[in-house]
Amino acid sequence: MLYLCLRFPQLGLEALGNSVDREQPSALLENGRLRLCNRIAEQRGLSPGISTGQAQALCPELHCHPRDALREQHYLQRLALWAYRFSDDVCLSGEDALIIEISRSRRLFGSIQRLHRRLLAAYQRHNITVQEGLGPTPLCAELLSLKGITVAALLADDGSLQRPAMKRQLASLPCQVLPTSSKTHKALHSMGLRHLGEVLALPRKTLLSGFEPALCDAIDRLTGRSEDVRPRFLPGERFVGERTLPGGVQHSEQLRPAIDELLQELAIYLRLRQTLPQSLNWRFHYLDGQHEDWQTPLSLSHFERPALLALVMLQLDGRRLPGAVESIELHCHQLTALQPRCEQLFSDAEQEQRNAQQMLFNKLRLRVGEHGIRRLQQREDWLPEYQGVACPQSAYRHSKIAATVALRPAVLLAELQPLPVQEGLPLWQGRLELLQGPERIDSHWWQQRQARDYYIARHEQQGLCWVFKDCLSQQWYLHGFFS
Amino acid sequence: MDIHPVVIRYVELNGYPLYLYSYFDEACVMSQSPNLNELLTQQPLWRAGRAPLNSARAGEAIDSGWPTLNEALHHGGWPRSGSCELLHSAVGIGELSLVLPALSALSQRQGIAWVSPPFLPYAPGLHQQGLILEQQFLLQAPPAQQLWCTEEALRSGAFAAVLSWSRDDLPHRQLRRLHLAARDGHCWHLHFRPGHCEQQASPAPLRLRLTAETAALGVTVLKQPGGHAGQSLSLPRPTALLHRQRPARQWPVSLPPRRRLALHSTAGQRAEKATSPARASI
């Protein structure tokens, strides 16, 4: 087993996103004191723990941000989600560190060194400050990460841990890093023990008799004598992502990078959980404190980020932003299990076409609404207008109905058109010549009786149409065309 | 064989002198202009006496289901992609039945979209003509969105054919957009337009004028790829549709009309008889 601990010392500030300017001295406040300050602020002589007044006196241009514990927690979970791609054994340690078991992913990535490089590159790309620790036990890695070591120096060429070097590093740590009470720390200090190496060198009998049992327990977990079982991190049941846009954004096109990042994050989450979203729920926070919720309904067979981004941007084009957007939240809670894709034996063309249809229908739904897509369906009924209908896609059911023997037109009028009559014959753009008929359809006596005599007629421009005479009201109607 | 070129026109192309011959020797022209060489290889130019377009695309054409029409079209059928205009003024002359055989063949495997048709496509009627109803998609958009909707459907590659209707004249730019979208999406675009649009130049490679004849659909090829246009043919309509029945009042009946009149009169007499005894009793 090989554990890698990643500690994020600047987590509090990085969690606030773009609202913190990296080039300016900034600090995080908690209870009127500095909890954290960035590198530039430290260069100006500030350090965590000093009061706000003192800090302002030392560095008047200091930007102070209040601490947002919930946000930090979400941020750490996002980082854990990222790490989850490299190993299934990820656990959160404290408020600002992750412990990842990496030896089991060695074969997947080729070597530990390559895995480590890729893991670190991912964090560096997003300008996240990381301190690392490595060890055969979680606690060892955790303690070494407090100091911040170079992991590459501890690894041999074959990826195994160089234990003497690791022990040297561990021995040089101060005793205060041990997860025990302050009373034990004081006791160790009064005995003249300053470094961890000296504590580790104590005989076990002394440890058991002279100190609290917590110390012995910690040493056991550190050396691997007892199991250190920690709750594993599991991706949540729902996805929540957020992006802040410092200063606010007025144009929907300027939101594109932020939306793309959120979708990228969602894609990782979906891949890990092997699910697909039913809809994307967006919440836009405006600078004036208002917020607006809207939804992108989806029906996807697989997740394709560029196409989805185009879809969301299409939906945004049709909306007017009432003000400058300060932050975007993305929630996905209705997740369905990803169906394994069935590959076609001979060609993928049909599958591709089905995917293209899904994508097109998603677009149409956003632009013209759900009613914009209809499918033709045959139904069991006597009246022609109910026999063939265009129903919405959601209501479509496969049906197998025997074809009628009588001739039926290719197109039907949406509404019956009453026809005037001259000398007993109907008129439509001139005289109509009745070719064949009547075909009597008498039905719906249980509602409102319909008795119709249908004829195929020819109009003066030589086109064929389908007309009928209502036997009850003696009125002629035009119903369709043999196009 | 020696070719004796006859100069019919002299032009300059990018500063190079260029002679256009009625029977020209290609090597002779190409040596004078390298640009022409490029033009001839890249652009889909039609050249008389050569049939590269025909032979290359013949396999791609969709069988129209009408042997005479297949013969009249140089590619041997409907084009697989791109715009195809059908110009007609009257309704019900068989404008859909012209394309239905090809659509039925396509709908066996692929989808077909009907974008905002003027009338509702009637499922039982289309089913009778062999169309697979499951593959038919009706896309209905408000007038302002129709062009967008058509273009998206054409470009998406989701359908083998897209049918669209336009009532008014569309600008040339829009027609070109539709044609290019159909070509990119590898989709057969059937564009039904009113007859008066015939005068307007159009980027669609295939344009047909549809007219009604007494028992047939008249088709005139206004423009087609791969060769000369102007073919005119008439495709007969199904005889079952044109079957002429005698009007109902001429149908043979078993009782002669005189007898019926007699019945009427006897009924009257009976009524009189019925009342008369009553009177008598009074």
Interface residues (C-beta under 8 A of the other chain):
Chain A: E350 E352 Q353 A356 Q357 M359 L360 K363 L364 R367 V368 H371 G372 I373 R374 R375 L376 Q377 Q378 P384 Q387 G388 V389 A390 H398 A403 T404 L407 R408 P409 A410 V411 L412 L413 A414 L434 L435 Q436 G437 P438 I456 H459 Q461 Q462 G463 L464 C465 G480 F481 F482 S483
Chain B: S89 A90 V91 G92 I93 G94 E95 L96 S97 L100 R109 Q110 G111 P117 F119 L120 P121 Y122 A123 P124 G125 L126 H127 Q128 Q129 L133 E134 Q136 F137 L138 L139 Q140 A141 P142 Q145 W148 C149 E152 A153 S156 G157 A158 F159 A212 E213 T214 R237 A240 L241 L242 H243 R244 Q245 P247 A248
